[in-house]
């Protein structure tokens, strides 16, 4: 069986219907689906963030001129500080 419920204390494999670990008596049973649930929620949050980012950039366009590079931004900062 690929997906198994495990005790959080002793890492013993337990049945899904067990409420306590037969080895140590702990009530902390870990679900095998916690990691996958986290991954799905993280992907959903990233997809929503990218979508909102695209919508924001679509409705708030940047300058119509040529795109500025990092070197342009750094050189403009130096020229302003020298004046």
N, C-alpha and C positions, 0 to 999 in steps of 0.2 A: 504494500500500500504506500503510495507516494506521499500523500498528505496525512499526517498523523498529529493528533493532539498530544501535547507533552506537558509534564509537570514543570512549573517554573522553578521549583527548588532543586529537584534531583534529576531533571531532564529525562525522566522515565516516560515511556510511551503509555498513554492511557486511552480508554475508549471515549468516544464522543459523548456517551451517555453518563460517564462517571462524573461525580461532583467533587470527589476527593481522590487523591493519589493513593493507590494501594500500598506503596512502599513507605512514604513519609507522612501521609495524612494531610498534606497541604490542600487547600482549596483553590490555589492559584493554578488554573489550567490554561495553557497558551493555545490559542487557535492557530491553525496553519495558514489562515487566510489573512492575517493582520498585515503582513508585508505586501501582499498583492493589493489589498485595499488601499494602503498608503501609496503605492505606485500609481494606481488608477486616479486617486484624488490629486496627486502631484501633477500628473499629466493633464488633467482637466484644468487645474489652476494655471499651468503654463499656457495651454491653448487659449484660455480666456484672456490672459495677459497679453499674448501676442495679438489676438483679435482686437482688443481695446487699443493697443498700441498702433496698429494699422489704421483703425478708425480715427484716432487722434491725429495721426500724421496726414491722413486724407483730408480732414476738415481744417487743419491748421498747417498749411504748407510753409515750408521754409523759404529762404530767399530765392528769387527767380534766377539769380546769377549762377556762376559756376560754383560747384560745391567746394567748401573750404576744407583744406587738409590740416592735419595737426601742425605741420611746419608753418602754415600760414597763420594759424592762431597763435603759435608761440612767437613768431616774428612780429605780429601786430602788438602783442603784449609788451615786448621789449621796446618797440618804437614809442609806445605811449608812455612808458616809464622813463625814457630818456628825455622826453620833452619837458 
